[in-house]
Amino acid sequence: CTVSLNGARYSVPFAHVGTRVIVKADPLGSGLEIFAGAECVAHHTRAPHGARVIVEEHVAELHRPRFERLRARASEARAIPAPPDTLSVVRWPMTRVEQRDINEYAEAVGGAR
């Protein structure tokens, strides 16, 4: 969310990321303006080479969703569901179990009881 001018970086509102903006610096003063089309979207005071000038309002919306996600995770971690009072058995539909005498298995493997 920044533009560079003479080695310093200046913030622009996040909505203008990826769009073309025009930076107008006052040659005799210490200010600069950033325009998106005919609209002035930011005012900054000139900064020395290598400095970053960030207006929190320009980037606040980018941070908000992350904080909301972290807040939601924290509240979910606190809300641990209580175990159920009773357990229930669910029958599987159409399940058949055959019952055989153990001697049938012994005969199948070659030995008799």
C-alpha positions as CSV (number, residue, x, y, z in Angstrom):
1,C,0.0,0.0,0.0
2,T,2.9,2.4,-0.6
3,V,4.4,4.5,-3.4
4,S,8.0,5.5,-3.6
5,L,9.3,9.0,-4.2
6,N,13.0,9.8,-3.9
7,G,13.7,6.7,-1.8
8,A,11.0,7.2,0.7
9,R,7.8,5.2,0.8
10,Y,4.3,6.8,1.4
11,S,1.1,4.9,2.2
12,V,-2.0,5.0,0.0
13,P,-5.5,3.7,0.9
14,F,-5.5,-0.1,0.4
15,A,-8.4,0.2,-2.1
16,H,-5.9,1.8,-4.6
17,V,-3.4,-1.1,-4.6
18,G,-2.7,-2.1,-8.1
19,T,-4.1,1.1,-9.6
20,R,-2.2,4.0,-11.1
21,V,-1.9,7.0,-8.9
22,I,-0.2,10.4,-9.4
23,V,2.2,11.8,-6.8
24,K,2.4,15.6,-6.8
25,A,5.2,16.9,-4.6
26,D,5.4,20.6,-3.7
27,P,8.9,21.6,-5.0
28,L,9.2,24.5,-2.6
29,G,7.4,23.0,0.4
30,S,7.5,19.9,2.4
31,G,4.3,18.2,1.4
32,L,3.0,15.8,-1.2
33,E,-0.3,14.7,-2.4
34,I,-1.4,11.4,-4.0
35,F,-4.2,11.4,-6.6
36,A,-6.3,8.6,-8.0
37,G,-7.8,10.2,-11.0
38,A,-9.0,13.6,-10.0
39,E,-9.5,12.6,-6.3
40,C,-6.8,13.4,-3.8
41,V,-6.5,10.2,-1.7
42,A,-3.6,11.0,0.6
43,H,-1.5,13.9,2.0
44,H,1.9,13.4,3.4
45,T,4.8,15.4,4.7
46,R,8.1,14.7,2.8
47,A,10.4,12.2,4.5
48,P,14.1,11.5,4.2
49,H,15.5,8.8,1.9
50,G,14.8,5.3,3.2
51,A,11.9,6.4,5.5
52,R,8.4,5.0,5.5
53,V,5.4,7.2,6.2
54,I,2.3,5.0,6.9
55,V,-1.1,6.4,7.8
56,E,-2.8,3.8,9.9
57,E,-6.2,4.6,8.3
58,H,-4.8,3.5,4.9
59,V,-4.0,0.0,6.1
60,A,-6.4,-0.6,9.0
61,E,-8.9,-2.5,6.9
62,L,-6.2,-4.9,5.9
63,H,-5.5,-5.8,9.5
64,R,-9.1,-6.1,10.7
65,P,-10.1,-9.4,9.1
66,R,-7.0,-11.1,10.5
67,F,-7.8,-9.8,14.0
68,E,-11.4,-10.9,13.7
69,R,-10.2,-14.4,12.7
70,L,-7.9,-14.6,15.7
71,R,-10.7,-13.4,18.0
72,A,-13.0,-16.0,16.7
73,R,-10.4,-18.8,17.1
74,A,-9.8,-17.7,20.7
75,S,-13.5,-17.8,21.6
76,E,-13.9,-21.2,19.9
77,A,-11.0,-22.5,22.0
78,R,-12.6,-21.3,25.2
79,A,-16.0,-22.9,24.3
80,I,-15.3,-26.6,24.8
81,P,-18.5,-28.6,24.4
82,A,-19.7,-30.7,27.3
83,P,-19.8,-34.5,26.9
84,P,-23.3,-36.0,26.3
85,D,-25.2,-37.2,29.4
86,T,-26.0,-40.6,27.9
87,L,-24.6,-42.6,25.1
88,S,-26.8,-44.0,22.4
89,V,-26.4,-47.0,20.2
90,V,-27.2,-46.7,16.6
91,R,-28.1,-49.8,14.7
92,W,-26.7,-50.3,11.3
93,P,-29.4,-50.9,8.8
94,M,-29.6,-54.3,7.1
95,T,-26.8,-55.9,9.1
96,R,-27.0,-59.7,9.3
97,V,-24.8,-61.8,11.6
98,E,-24.7,-65.5,11.2
99,Q,-24.1,-67.7,14.2
100,R,-22.4,-71.0,13.8
101,D,-21.3,-73.7,16.2
102,I,-17.5,-73.8,16.9
103,N,-17.3,-77.4,15.6
104,E,-18.1,-76.2,12.1
105,Y,-15.0,-74.0,12.1
106,A,-12.9,-76.9,13.5
107,E,-14.1,-79.2,10.7
108,A,-13.3,-76.5,8.1
109,V,-9.7,-76.4,9.1
110,G,-9.3,-80.1,9.2
111,G,-9.7,-81.1,12.8
112,A,-12.7,-82.3,14.8
113,R,-13.5,-81.7,18.4
